[in-house]
Amino acid sequence: VLADMAMDKKLWLKSLGDIYADSLPGWPCPSCEEGRLHVVSDSLRFMKNRVQFPSPEFKKEDFGDNKLLGLLDIVVSAFEKMQWQQHKFVAFLECKGCKEVVTVSGRAEIFRQDANVDCAPTTKLYPEFFSPPLPFFPLDRRYPDSVRQSANNAFGHFFNDAGASASAIRQAVELLLDDLHVPVNGEDGRRLSLHNRIEVFGKTNETYGELLHAIRFIGNEGSHPGKVERIDLLAAFEILDHVLDEVYIRTEIRKKVTESGKELAAAYR
């Protein structure tokens, strides 16, 4: 059972690439966390963007050191982009298990030859918003409510604002330390930085301390626009999933097993 709780990183890596309208990755339901979401029939809608190629697509930096090759690269890139029409999309997703409904919206690219075909196989979707957010890993009820809320906020921003997602997952670490009664202030009464709080925690939990530092690094990068990669966020989610599982579930199970062992040993003395 515990193994089933682990984050399915392969699923989320698929979500970073091109997603085709007729074959979604199989996202988990935010309600039951077990069923998989599928597009509700006839709910997928598109609207063509007024601006097809925003100026950032053609920056001077793209020319590189070799001006001629840089220009050729941009011409080729522009030609490829012109084969696709930029759209916005909205849709309803439904859980195959509990029948919960999720809304999704974002960008879409439709191949020009298929522009008049509804939901052509070549249509590529780039989701930005899910309501409610998708669960990247199960948030067990035994986890503190505050930590679960911050993690859920991080999930909600994953596709549309990597920096905000990183900041939320960093906050989850702060709240985790709060729940574990790690001191907020030092002996001099001054508030401890997250780095120092993790150091305090790490004195008795060295392995977990190192893992939380990794999340802190990513969270710190979230304060700098464009510095956080979504693949790094997946690593942070995976780490938090592991730490929460170890602290709140496996530790509880080990304690129960230890108690059962003592009772069994006492009964046969």
C-alpha atoms as a printed R data frame, in Angstrom:
    type eleno elety resid chain resno       x       y       z
1   ATOM     1    CA   VAL     A     1   0.000   0.000   0.000
2   ATOM     2    CA   LEU     A     2   2.781   2.410   0.912
3   ATOM     3    CA   ALA     A     3   4.500   1.876  -2.433
4   ATOM     4    CA   ASP     A     4   1.318   2.919  -4.205
5   ATOM     5    CA   MET     A     5   1.492   6.293  -2.458
6   ATOM     6    CA   ALA     A     6   4.739   7.275  -4.164
7   ATOM     7    CA   MET     A     7   4.564  10.053  -6.730
8   ATOM     8    CA   ASP     A     8   4.328   8.780 -10.310
9   ATOM     9    CA   LYS     A     9   7.143  10.859 -11.788
10  ATOM    10    CA   LYS     A    10   6.861   9.254 -15.249
11  ATOM    11    CA   LEU     A    11   3.276  10.488 -15.521
12  ATOM    12    CA   TRP     A    12   4.260  14.072 -14.746
13  ATOM    13    CA   LEU     A    13   7.255  13.973 -17.074
14  ATOM    14    CA   LYS     A    14   4.796  13.128 -19.856
15  ATOM    15    CA   SER     A    15   2.861  16.244 -18.860
16  ATOM    16    CA   LEU     A    16   5.906  18.421 -19.614
17  ATOM    17    CA   GLY     A    17   5.955  17.505 -23.286
18  ATOM    18    CA   ASP     A    18   3.414  17.832 -26.065
19  ATOM    19    CA   ILE     A    19  -0.006  16.642 -24.880
20  ATOM    20    CA   TYR     A    20  -2.351  15.596 -27.644
21  ATOM    21    CA   ALA     A    21  -6.058  16.213 -27.278
22  ATOM    22    CA   ASP     A    22  -7.000  12.612 -28.062
23  ATOM    23    CA   SER     A    23  -4.557  11.015 -25.587
24  ATOM    24    CA   LEU     A    24  -4.194  12.703 -22.194
25  ATOM    25    CA   PRO     A    25  -1.490  11.399 -19.806
26  ATOM    26    CA   GLY     A    26  -4.072   9.939 -17.387
27  ATOM    27    CA   TRP     A    27  -3.988  12.538 -14.624
28  ATOM    28    CA   PRO     A    28  -5.219  11.467 -11.164
29  ATOM    29    CA   CYS     A    29  -8.513  12.725  -9.781
30  ATOM    30    CA   PRO     A    30  -8.113  15.468  -7.129
31  ATOM    31    CA   SER     A    31 -11.116  14.083  -5.260
32  ATOM    32    CA   CYS     A    32 -10.546  10.332  -4.904
33  ATOM    33    CA   GLU     A    33  -6.862  10.453  -6.024
34  ATOM    34    CA   GLU     A    34  -7.283   7.000  -7.556
35  ATOM    35    CA   GLY     A    35  -9.467   7.418 -10.645
36  ATOM    36    CA   ARG     A    36  -8.074   8.839 -13.887
37  ATOM    37    CA   LEU     A    37  -9.409  11.896 -15.691
38  ATOM    38    CA   HIS     A    38 -10.736  11.910 -19.241
39  ATOM    39    CA   VAL     A    39 -12.198  14.671 -21.414
40  ATOM    40    CA   VAL     A    40 -15.971  14.929 -21.186
41  ATOM    41    CA   SER     A    41 -17.442  14.357 -24.641
42  ATOM    42    CA   ASP     A    42 -17.931  17.573 -26.656
43  ATOM    43    CA   SER     A    43 -16.654  19.792 -23.817
44  ATOM    44    CA   LEU     A    44 -13.326  20.730 -25.462
45  ATOM    45    CA   ARG     A    45 -13.531  24.224 -26.980
46  ATOM    46    CA   PHE     A    46 -10.962  26.341 -28.828
47  ATOM    47    CA   MET     A    47 -10.651  30.018 -29.705
48  ATOM    48    CA   LYS     A    48  -7.939  31.356 -32.000
49  ATOM    49    CA   ASN     A    49  -5.452  33.833 -30.543
50  ATOM    50    CA   ARG     A    50  -5.422  37.325 -31.995
51  ATOM    51    CA   VAL     A    51  -1.620  37.461 -31.674
52  ATOM    52    CA   GLN     A    52  -0.005  34.400 -33.228
53  ATOM    53    CA   PHE     A    53   3.702  35.042 -32.666
54  ATOM    54    CA   PRO     A    54   4.575  37.245 -29.682
55  ATOM    55    CA   SER     A    55   7.766  39.291 -29.992
56  ATOM    56    CA   PRO     A    56   9.732  37.291 -27.354
57  ATOM    57    CA   GLU     A    57   9.879  34.478 -29.922
58  ATOM    58    CA   PHE     A    58  12.366  36.555 -31.934
59  ATOM    59    CA   LYS     A    59  14.958  37.945 -29.541
60  ATOM    60    CA   LYS     A    60  18.334  39.280 -30.651
61  ATOM    61    CA   GLU     A    61  20.018  36.805 -28.306
62  ATOM    62    CA   ASP     A    62  18.681  33.984 -30.477
63  ATOM    63    CA   PHE     A    63  21.099  34.935 -33.250
64  ATOM    64    CA   GLY     A    64  24.071  33.697 -31.233
65  ATOM    65    CA   ASP     A    65  27.693  34.336 -32.217
66  ATOM    66    CA   ASN     A    66  27.197  33.267 -35.812
67  ATOM    67    CA   LYS     A    67  24.771  35.825 -37.192
68  ATOM    68    CA   LEU     A    68  24.079  33.916 -40.418
69  ATOM    69    CA   LEU     A    69  23.409  30.552 -38.762
70  ATOM    70    CA   GLY     A    70  21.433  32.318 -36.054
71  ATOM    71    CA   LEU     A    71  19.259  33.987 -38.661
72  ATOM    72    CA   LEU     A    72  18.724  30.686 -40.480
73  ATOM    73    CA   ASP     A    73  17.692  29.027 -37.207
74  ATOM    74    CA   ILE     A    74  15.118  31.754 -36.589
75  ATOM    75    CA   VAL     A    75  13.778  31.504 -40.142
76  ATOM    76    CA   VAL     A    76  13.380  27.737 -39.783
77  ATOM    77    CA   SER     A    77  11.785  28.143 -36.346
78  ATOM    78    CA   ALA     A    78   9.405  30.806 -37.665
79  ATOM    79    CA   PHE     A    79   8.408  28.593 -40.599
80  ATOM    80    CA   GLU     A    80   7.678  25.688 -38.239
81  ATOM    81    CA   LYS     A    81   5.620  27.923 -35.966
82  ATOM    82    CA   MET     A    82   3.640  29.240 -38.910
83  ATOM    83    CA   GLN     A    83   2.428  25.702 -39.609
84  ATOM    84    CA   TRP     A    84   0.476  25.910 -36.373
85  ATOM    85    CA   GLN     A    85  -2.274  28.241 -35.207
86  ATOM    86    CA   GLN     A    86  -2.179  29.393 -31.609
87  ATOM    87    CA   HIS     A    87  -5.425  28.954 -29.660
88  ATOM    88    CA   LYS     A    88  -6.814  29.067 -26.148
89  ATOM    89    CA   PHE     A    89  -8.742  26.019 -24.951
90  ATOM    90    CA   VAL     A    90 -11.123  25.062 -22.156
91  ATOM    91    CA   ALA     A    91 -12.574  21.660 -21.267
92  ATOM    92    CA   PHE     A    92 -14.221  19.556 -18.583
93  ATOM    93    CA   LEU     A    93 -12.462  16.450 -17.308
94  ATOM    94    CA   GLU     A    94 -14.284  13.681 -15.474
95  ATOM    95    CA   CYS     A    95 -12.954  11.020 -13.134
96  ATOM    96    CA   LYS     A    96 -13.647   7.507 -14.390
97  ATOM    97    CA   GLY     A    97 -13.969   6.364 -10.787
98  ATOM    98    CA   CYS     A    98 -15.859   8.839  -8.584
99  ATOM    99    CA   LYS     A    99 -17.207  10.979 -11.493
100 ATOM   100    CA   GLU     A   100 -15.759  14.213 -10.044
101 ATOM   101    CA   VAL     A   101 -15.498  17.028 -12.611
102 ATOM   102    CA   VAL     A   102 -12.381  19.160 -13.140
103 ATOM   103    CA   THR     A   103 -12.044  22.195 -15.395
104 ATOM   104    CA   VAL     A   104  -8.887  22.780 -17.415
105 ATOM   105    CA   SER     A   105  -7.755  25.670 -19.594
106 ATOM   106    CA   GLY     A   106  -4.608  26.800 -21.333
107 ATOM   107    CA   ARG     A   107  -2.935  27.159 -24.720
108 ATOM   108    CA   ALA     A   108  -3.356  24.953 -27.762
109 ATOM   109    CA   GLU     A   109  -1.667  24.594 -31.130
110 ATOM   110    CA   ILE     A   110  -3.664  23.316 -34.090
111 ATOM   111    CA   PHE     A   111  -1.948  22.308 -37.324
112 ATOM   112    CA   ARG     A   112  -3.187  24.653 -40.043
113 ATOM   113    CA   GLN     A   113  -4.326  21.810 -42.283
114 ATOM   114    CA   ASP     A   114  -6.537  20.600 -39.431
115 ATOM   115    CA   ALA     A   115  -7.792  24.059 -38.374
116 ATOM   116    CA   ASN     A   116 -11.373  23.271 -39.379
117 ATOM   117    CA   VAL     A   117 -11.441  19.849 -37.724
118 ATOM   118    CA   ASP     A   118 -12.729  19.669 -34.155
119 ATOM   119    CA   CYS     A   119 -10.157  18.085 -31.847
120 ATOM   120    CA   ALA     A   120  -7.883  16.798 -34.613
121 ATOM   121    CA   PRO     A   121  -5.361  14.139 -33.527
122 ATOM   122    CA   THR     A   122  -2.524  16.603 -34.102
123 ATOM   123    CA   THR     A   123  -3.960  19.243 -31.755
124 ATOM   124    CA   LYS     A   124  -1.463  19.928 -28.970
125 ATOM   125    CA   LEU     A   125  -2.588  21.127 -25.548
126 ATOM   126    CA   TYR     A   126  -0.530  23.092 -23.030
127 ATOM   127    CA   PRO     A   127  -2.594  23.179 -19.794
128 ATOM   128    CA   GLU     A   128  -2.144  26.164 -17.499
129 ATOM   129    CA   PHE     A   129  -4.982  25.961 -14.958
130 ATOM   130    CA   PHE     A   130  -6.829  23.076 -13.334
131 ATOM   131    CA   SER     A   131  -9.711  23.583 -10.919
132 ATOM   132    CA   PRO     A   132  -9.390  21.956  -8.468
133 ATOM   133    CA   PRO     A   133  -5.590  21.437  -8.753
134 ATOM   134    CA   LEU     A   134  -4.295  18.007  -9.696
135 ATOM   135    CA   PRO     A   135  -2.641  15.983  -6.895
136 ATOM   136    CA   PHE     A   136   0.976  15.297  -7.872
137 ATOM   137    CA   PHE     A   137   1.103  12.906  -4.941
138 ATOM   138    CA   PRO     A   138  -1.561  11.873  -2.392
139 ATOM   139    CA   LEU     A   139  -1.870  14.253   0.556
140 ATOM   140    CA   ASP     A   140  -2.696  11.835   3.356
141 ATOM   141    CA   ARG     A   141  -5.139  13.034   6.024
142 ATOM   142    CA   ARG     A   142  -2.464  12.351   8.615
143 ATOM   143    CA   TYR     A   143  -0.377  15.206   7.218
144 ATOM   144    CA   PRO     A   144  -0.876  18.639   8.863
145 ATOM   145    CA   ASP     A   145  -3.648  20.667   7.206
146 ATOM   146    CA   SER     A   146  -1.310  23.636   6.742
147 ATOM   147    CA   VAL     A   147   1.272  21.518   4.918
148 ATOM   148    CA   ARG     A   148  -1.377  19.932   2.728
149 ATOM   149    CA   GLN     A   149  -2.748  23.371   1.799
150 ATOM   150    CA   SER     A   150   0.684  24.717   0.817
151 ATOM   151    CA   ALA     A   151   1.470  21.607  -1.189
152 ATOM   152    CA   ASN     A   152  -1.875  21.940  -2.955
153 ATOM   153    CA   ASN     A   153  -1.044  25.576  -3.759
154 ATOM   154    CA   ALA     A   154   2.238  24.405  -5.266
155 ATOM   155    CA   PHE     A   155   0.352  21.857  -7.377
156 ATOM   156    CA   GLY     A   156  -2.057  24.557  -8.556
157 ATOM   157    CA   HIS     A   157   0.736  26.811  -9.844
158 ATOM   158    CA   PHE     A   158   2.883  24.092 -11.421
159 ATOM   159    CA   PHE     A   159   1.640  24.601 -14.979
160 ATOM   160    CA   ASN     A   160   1.236  28.390 -14.973
161 ATOM   161    CA   ASP     A   161   3.802  29.907 -12.573
162 ATOM   162    CA   ALA     A   162   6.856  27.837 -11.643
163 ATOM   163    CA   GLY     A   163   8.152  30.546  -9.302
164 ATOM   164    CA   ALA     A   164   4.926  30.659  -7.306
165 ATOM   165    CA   SER     A   165   4.883  26.862  -7.163
166 ATOM   166    CA   ALA     A   166   8.452  26.824  -5.822
167 ATOM   167    CA   SER     A   167   7.596  29.426  -3.171
168 ATOM   168    CA   ALA     A   168   4.582  27.389  -2.038
169 ATOM   169    CA   ILE     A   169   6.577  24.187  -1.701
170 ATOM   170    CA   ARG     A   170   9.194  26.082   0.317
171 ATOM   171    CA   GLN     A   171   6.408  27.318   2.603
172 ATOM   172    CA   ALA     A   172   5.294  23.701   3.037
173 ATOM   173    CA   VAL     A   173   8.741  22.932   4.480
174 ATOM   174    CA   GLU     A   174   8.412  25.847   6.944
175 ATOM   175    CA   LEU     A   175   5.013  24.571   8.048
176 ATOM   176    CA   LEU     A   176   6.309  21.015   8.336
177 ATOM   177    CA   LEU     A   177   9.003  22.226  10.737
178 ATOM   178    CA   ASP     A   178   6.365  24.151  12.687
179 ATOM   179    CA   ASP     A   179   4.331  20.977  13.119
180 ATOM   180    CA   LEU     A   180   7.432  19.086  14.253
181 ATOM   181    CA   HIS     A   181   8.068  21.809  16.861
182 ATOM   182    CA   VAL     A   182  11.404  22.894  15.402
183 ATOM   183    CA   PRO     A   183  12.263  26.244  17.064
184 ATOM   184    CA   VAL     A   184  11.324  29.383  15.154
185 ATOM   185    CA   ASN     A   185  13.629  31.637  17.173
186 ATOM   186    CA   GLY     A   186  17.230  31.182  18.229
187 ATOM   187    CA   GLU     A   187  18.648  31.472  21.741
188 ATOM   188    CA   ASP     A   188  19.086  35.219  21.190
189 ATOM   189    CA   GLY     A   189  15.369  35.575  20.436
190 ATOM   190    CA   ARG     A   190  15.897  36.370  16.764
191 ATOM   191    CA   ARG     A   191  13.898  34.532  14.136
192 ATOM   192    CA   LEU     A   192  15.832  31.688  12.543
193 ATOM   193    CA   SER     A   193  16.150  31.446   8.787
194 ATOM   194    CA   LEU     A   194  14.744  28.355   7.091
195 ATOM   195    CA   HIS     A   195  18.330  27.217   6.549
196 ATOM   196    CA   ASN     A   196  19.054  27.383  10.268
197 ATOM   197    CA   ARG     A   197  15.782  25.686  11.203
198 ATOM   198    CA   ILE     A   198  16.580  22.811   8.875
199 ATOM   199    CA   GLU     A   199  20.043  22.619  10.440
200 ATOM   200    CA   VAL     A   200  18.439  22.284  13.879
201 ATOM   201    CA   PHE     A   201  16.079  19.609  12.565
202 ATOM   202    CA   GLY     A   202  18.970  17.840  10.824
203 ATOM   203    CA   LYS     A   203  20.873  17.307  14.071
204 ATOM   204    CA   THR     A   204  18.474  14.491  14.910
205 ATOM   205    CA   ASN     A   205  17.253  13.771  11.372
206 ATOM   206    CA   GLU     A   206  20.328  14.147   9.161
207 ATOM   207    CA   THR     A   207  18.958  12.418   6.056
208 ATOM   208    CA   TYR     A   208  15.684  14.331   6.090
209 ATOM   209    CA   GLY     A   209  17.539  17.570   6.776
210 ATOM   210    CA   GLU     A   210  19.568  17.200   3.586
211 ATOM   211    CA   LEU     A   211  16.408  16.496   1.607
212 ATOM   212    CA   LEU     A   212  14.629  19.559   3.000
213 ATOM   213    CA   HIS     A   213  17.634  21.706   2.092
214 ATOM   214    CA   ALA     A   214  17.204  20.568  -1.532
215 ATOM   215    CA   ILE     A   215  13.595  21.814  -1.490
216 ATOM   216    CA   ARG     A   216  14.757  25.063   0.125
217 ATOM   217    CA   PHE     A   217  17.221  25.670  -2.728
218 ATOM   218    CA   ILE     A   218  14.446  25.305  -5.301
219 ATOM   219    CA   GLY     A   219  12.119  27.485  -3.225
220 ATOM   220    CA   ASN     A   220  14.728  30.209  -3.030
221 ATOM   221    CA   GLU     A   221  15.099  30.175  -6.811
222 ATOM   222    CA   GLY     A   222  11.357  30.787  -7.030
223 ATOM   223    CA   SER     A   223  11.923  34.400  -5.993
224 ATOM   224    CA   HIS     A   224  13.884  34.999  -9.207
225 ATOM   225    CA   PRO     A   225  11.684  35.161 -12.362
226 ATOM   226    CA   GLY     A   226  12.429  32.448 -14.887
227 ATOM   227    CA   LYS     A   227  14.943  30.647 -12.672
228 ATOM   228    CA   VAL     A   228  12.890  27.565 -11.803
229 ATOM   229    CA   GLU     A   229  12.479  24.676 -14.215
230 ATOM   230    CA   ARG     A   230   9.375  22.530 -13.883
231 ATOM   231    CA   ILE     A   231  11.455  19.361 -13.917
232 ATOM   232    CA   ASP     A   232  13.164  20.683 -10.763
233 ATOM   233    CA   LEU     A   233   9.744  21.258  -9.211
234 ATOM   234    CA   LEU     A   234   8.930  17.604  -9.858
235 ATOM   235    CA   ALA     A   235  12.068  16.676  -7.941
236 ATOM   236    CA   ALA     A   236  10.970  18.899  -5.044
237 ATOM   237    CA   PHE     A   237   7.501  17.316  -5.033
238 ATOM   238    CA   GLU     A   238   9.050  13.855  -5.049
239 ATOM   239    CA   ILE     A   239  11.274  14.737  -2.090
240 ATOM   240    CA   LEU     A   240   8.412  16.234  -0.073
241 ATOM   241    CA   ASP     A   241   6.272  13.195  -0.817
242 ATOM   242    CA   HIS     A   242   9.014  10.938   0.557
243 ATOM   243    CA   VAL     A   243   9.683  13.027   3.682
244 ATOM   244    CA   LEU     A   244   5.993  13.360   4.594
245 ATOM   245    CA   ASP     A   245   5.477   9.643   4.081
246 ATOM   246    CA   GLU     A   246   8.466   8.815   6.285
247 ATOM   247    CA   VAL     A   247   7.604  11.282   9.056
248 ATOM   248    CA   TYR     A   248   3.843  10.810   9.351
249 ATOM   249    CA   ILE     A   249   3.122   7.306   8.081
250 ATOM   250    CA   ARG     A   250   6.118   4.980   8.214
251 ATOM   251    CA   THR     A   251   7.224   6.312  11.601
252 ATOM   252    CA   GLU     A   252   3.721   5.613  12.923
253 ATOM   253    CA   ILE     A   253   3.790   2.103  11.479
254 ATOM   254    CA   ARG     A   254   7.247   1.399  12.945
255 ATOM   255    CA   LYS     A   255   6.004   2.546  16.332
256 ATOM   256    CA   LYS     A   256   2.998   0.197  16.166
257 ATOM   257    CA   VAL     A   257   5.158  -2.719  15.024
258 ATOM   258    CA   THR     A   258   7.618  -2.053  17.866
259 ATOM   259    CA   GLU     A   259   4.801  -1.996  20.410
260 ATOM   260    CA   SER     A   260   3.337  -5.212  18.994
261 ATOM   261    CA   GLY     A   261   6.761  -6.837  19.212
262 ATOM   262    CA   LYS     A   262   7.140  -5.875  22.850
263 ATOM   263    CA   GLU     A   263   3.670  -7.189  23.699
264 ATOM   264    CA   LEU     A   264   4.369 -10.448  21.885
265 ATOM   265    CA   ALA     A   265   7.730 -10.882  23.610
266 ATOM   266    CA   ALA     A   266   6.150 -10.175  27.018
267 ATOM   267    CA   ALA     A   267   3.408 -12.735  26.413
268 ATOM   268    CA   TYR     A   268   5.907 -15.544  25.808
269 ATOM   269    CA   ARG     A   269   8.366 -14.810  28.586
